[in-house]
């Protein structure tokens, strides 16, 4: 009896896997490939006894499960395009960025990820308010308001992340707010008269601390430029999605499809209702 039950369970899992592959082949193969690469990286880091990187690999595998858990537990449908981008983003940030040092090797890597974060966070913020707007009889929020809330949500997420980076750098002596080498500084702190006059120091070629040359060809900025750059590109990503979200709502009222639909999670019930009401059962 136990063997028969076990066989039924295995058959049911195989059938479920086949349905998933047929339904979302790109998402399935992206997930499998990225998961295999992370497991390979985990084994290599374990053999190198780099246990911090082992932790990052385990964290990555856990984060890979979050989208599917959200769909199952909260009955939220995450568009396939968004889910693929999330998986690739996690891999790019944790495995390539941290373990493979892409943040240091490629200065634009961090900038690109923060821009994407701004875009995706705005999509999440937009969907949260849009779901409330569509399910409440007491709310009727305008497209402009929805777009503005999406923008504010994204910028709040970026601000909280920069707080986290600052906290880690100050308490655990990390360098999440990456330093920059600059050749000019402008500061009132260097004014010997204490009269709030800006002192300009230009063409800096080296920096020494306690008599030791740091070996940098300029002055070592301690994170401010990185923080402001991250906030700026997040702002750009947030603005871009807010514009898409605005036209998505305007077009939805007229029955038009929009590029933004690929990034906006919806309730599974809403998705099913939309499929049933579409001609021939198609979206």
N, C-alpha and C positions, 0 to 999 in steps of 0.2 A: 504493500500500500504506500509506504514511504517512498519507494523507488518510483512508483507511478506519479505521485504528487511532485517529486523532484523533477521528473521528466516533463510534466505539464508546465511547471514554472519555467524551466529552461526553454521550452518551446514558445511559451508566451513572451519571454524576454527576446528571443530571436525574432519573433514576429514583430514585436514592438520596435526592435532595432531596424528591421527592414523597412517598416513604415516611416521611421524617422529619416533614414537615408533617402528614401524615395521622395519624401516631402521637402526636406532641406538638405540636398546633397552638398552644396558649397559650405554651409555652416558646419555640417557633420565632419567633412574632411579637414576643414580649417581647425576645428577643435581637436581632432585626432592628431594631426601633424604637430600642432603647437604643444599639445600635452606630451607627445613623445619626445619632442625637443627639450622640454622642461625636465622630464624624467632623466634624460641623458645628461643634461647639465647637472642635475642633482647628484647623480652617481659620480660624475667626474669631480665635483666639488667635495663630495664626501671622501673620495680617494685622496684628494689634495689636503684633507683635514681643514678645509675652510668652512667651518660650521656656520658662520654668519651667512655665507652664500647658500648653504644648505637650507637655512631658515627662509631665505628669500625665495628659493625654489618651492618649498612647501607652501609658503604664503601665496605664490603664484598659482599653484594647483588649486588652492582653496578659492581664490578669487575667480578662477575659471568656472567654478560651480555656482557662483552667485546669480548670474542671469537666469539659469534654469530653475534655481530655487525660488526666485522672485516670481517666475511664471507659474510654478506649481502652487506655492503657498499663498500668494496674493492674487492669483487669477489675473495676472497682468500679461498681456501679449507684447513681447519685445520684438520689433521688426527684425527680420533676418539681417538686413544691412547693418543696423545698429549693433546687433549682437556680434557680428563678425568684427566690426570695428573695435568694439570693447575688448574682445579677446586679443586682437592684434595689438591694441594699445597697452594692455596689461603686459604682454610679452615684451613689447618694445621698451616699456618703462622699467620693468624689474629685471629681466634677463639681459637684454641688450644694453639698456642704460646703466644699470648698476653693476651686474656681474661682468659684462664685456666692456665696461667703461666707455660706452658711447657718449655719455654726458661730457666726458673730458676730451675724447678723441675728436668728436664732431660738435663744435660749439652750437650749431643750429639744431641739434637733436632735442635739447630741452625746450627750445623756443617752439619747435613744431608740436611737441606734445602738449605744451601749455595752451597753444592755440586750439588744438583739438579738444582739450579739456573744456575750454571756454564754450565751444560750440556744443559739445555733448551735455554739459551741465545746464546750458540754456534749454536744450531739448527736454531734459528731465523736469526742470522747473516749469516749463510750458505745459508739459503733459499733466503734471500734478494739478495745476489750476484749471486746465481745460477739462479734465475729468470731473472736477467739482462743478465747473460751470455747466457741463452738459447733463449732470445727474441731479442738479438742484433746481427746484421750482422757484426758489427765491432769488436766484442769481441770474443775471444776464450781462456778463462782462463783455466789453467791446474788444475787437481784435487789437486795438492799440494798447489797452490795459493788459491783455494777455501777453503781448510782446514785451511790454515794459517789465512785468513781473518776471518773465523768463530771463531778461537781461539782469535784473537785480539779484535773482537767485544765483545766476552764474557768477556774478562779481562777489557775492557773499561767500560762495564756495571757495573762490580764489583767495579771498582775504583770510578765511579760516585756515587754508592750507599754508599761506605765508606765515601766519601765527605759529602753526605747527613747526615749520622749518626753523623759525627763530628760536622757539622753545628747545628743539633738539640741539641746535648749535650752542645755545647758552648753557643748557643743563648737562647734555651728554657729550659736548665738545665735538660734534660732528661738523660737517661742512656742507649742509644741504643748501644753504644760501651761498652759491659758488662765488668765489672772489674773482675780481677783474683787475687787470693791470692797466692803469691809465697813465697818460704822460703829462696831464695838467690837473691841478687842484685849485679850488677857489674857496677860501674859508676865512671867516671872521675870527676863528679861534687862534689864528697866527698873528693877529693884530696886536703888537706890543702896547699900544695906547689904550686898548680896551674900549674903543669908541665905535665899535660895530662896523668898522671898515673892512671890506673884503680884500684879502691879500691874495694875489694871483701868483702861483708858482707854475712856470711853464717849462716844457722840454725836459721833464724829469727822466733821467736815464738809469737811476738805481735807487734802491731803498735799503737803509740800514736800521736795524733795531738792536739797541744795547751794543753797538759797535760791530754787529755781525751783518754782513751784506747778505740780503735775502736771495740774491741771484736773479732778480726780476728786472726787466728793462723798463722800469717805471715805478709808479706808486701803486701799492697793493690796496685796492678798494675792498672793504670787508662786507660784501653782500648787498649793499644798497642798490647798485645798478642791476644786479640779478633780480632782486625783488620787484623793482619798478618795471623791468623788461617783462617779467612774467605777468604782472598785472596788466601791462599794456597789450600784450598779445592775447591774453584772456579776454580783455575788453573787445578786441577785434573779432575773436571767435563768437563772443556773446552777441555782439551787434549783428553779425552775419546771420546767426540763427534767428534772432528776434525779427529780422526782416522777412526771412523765409516763413516764420511762424505767422506773422501778420497776414501775408498773402495766402497762406494755407487756410486760415479761418475764413478770409474773404471768399476764397475759391470754393471752400466746402459748402458755404451757404448757397452757392450757385450750382453745386453738384460737380465741381471740377476737381481733378486730381492734382496733387502737388508733390514736388520733390521732397518737401519736409515730412511727408508721411513715412518715409524710410527711417526717420529718427525719432518718431513720437510714439512711445508706448501707449497702448489702449487696454481697456478691459476686454477680457476674452469674450464676454457676453456681447459687447458692442461689435466686436469683430465678427462673431457668428451671425448676429442680426444683420450686419451689412452684407454678409455673404448670401444670406437667405433672400434679402430684398433685391440683390443684383440680378440682372438678366441671366437666365440659364445657370444660376448659382455661382456666377463668377464675379470677382471684385472688379 
